């Protein structure tokens, strides 16, 4: 037994040594783009400011570090609490974590299957009747016999040309892919909670603004009706004011529906049904707009965007498959060994003279497969080329998303400044029109037009404020979310045990 398995171990060690030089390409991470900036034209280091709530200028800090919990820059305790709840309970994140665990266990299983010998123990007992002729006693009738054997069987495929090594490399790349897909899910979930909370705050602010407008128009209607009762104005003026009030009120149900649906979406994001989620009321005034925005340099973006890293892992897997297909063209070497005892009856099983053993090796060289193996290798190369093109496209989209977010923030600041000025002028114009109308120096049509202008600019101001919040979150998402600065491991979402 010792000699048999000593030979097997020696051959396994030789196979591991030979397999150190694997056929096929050695994967190399693609070089990052040489771009030195994200946008077509250089950005101003600071956006303009606006005379409005959360209208402070934002500064772009090139080369700055994004915190892993970037949403805390909004300084909103309810938002931070909701994101932590979502990260702890989201089924989407739980599924991504389970997929990563699956990939890791698959790698362990395949490494054990491909890199180490398989050894199995087998025991068998057979009670049978054989003819006397079979045992050299033709004059005897059937002979009853009990044959007992116990053996250890081992087999090992020598990885002479590194095909197994490339397969393991491919499974390791799948682990990397699942790991970065988990980071994608983490970033997408946190960004979705932030953007949806901002949307909820925006709709709430628009609803409050609309209700303020309704109250103002209701007061104006009361004034018009008193003037009509005194015979100072025609009934058409009263009808026009009533129409204006009804038109404004008609926008409220749509806003209320949108608010309810947005809160339902938040509930799902935190992993709860809407009836149990207990979503807090978000307001724009309860959040602080981040004014110092760290921007990664372009050369670092491809190492920080989790979707780019996931695409790189797929490229690595495709590269490994080329090696696997190449190794299949070369000889395959297999070693088998067996050691055990066999006897007629259990009592003699452990007697030394009943020992049995065997050691065998074989080599298989493909000679004719009708082009199957070479076609498989060409297919693997084509798959690698397709994966490389997909990687390049992912990188381009990453740069585009950052450029879009940066330009959006620059435009958002300008839009807020202009909208804030327009709202201020519209307020002054409305106050003047109301004063003139009360004194009888102005027409109702002038007042009505001034009211409509102010209503629209006021709602536009709320929308412009919310857009800056949302586009800031989009920038953090486009830059990768700062996961590389995480100091503690990602918390696991609790998963139920499988039912039996």
ABEGO torsion letter per residue (X at the ends): XAAAAAAAAAAAAAAAAAAABBBEBBBBBBBBBABABABABBBBABBBBBBBBGABBBBBBBGBBBBABAAAAAGBAAAAAAAAAAAAABAAAAAAAAAAAAAAAAAAAAAAAAABBBBBBBBBBBBBBBBAAAAGBAABBBBBBBBBBBBBBBBBBBBAAGAAAAAAAAAAAAAAAAAAAAAAAAAAAAAAAAAAAAAAAAAAAAAAAAAAAAAAAAAAAAAAAAAAAAGABBAAAAAAAAAAAAAAAAAAAAAAAAAAAAAAAAAAAAGBBAAAAGBBBBBAAABBBBABBBBBBAAAAAAABAAAAAAAAAAAAAAAAAAAAAAAABBBBBBBBBBBBBBBEAAAAABAAABBBBBBBBBBBBABAGGAAAAAAAAAAAAAAAAAAAAAAAAAAAAAAAAAAAAAAAAAAAAAAAAAAAAAAAAAAAAAAAAAAAAGABBAAAAAAAAAAAAAAAAAAAAAAAAAAAAAAAAAAAAGGGAAABABBBBBBBBBBBBX
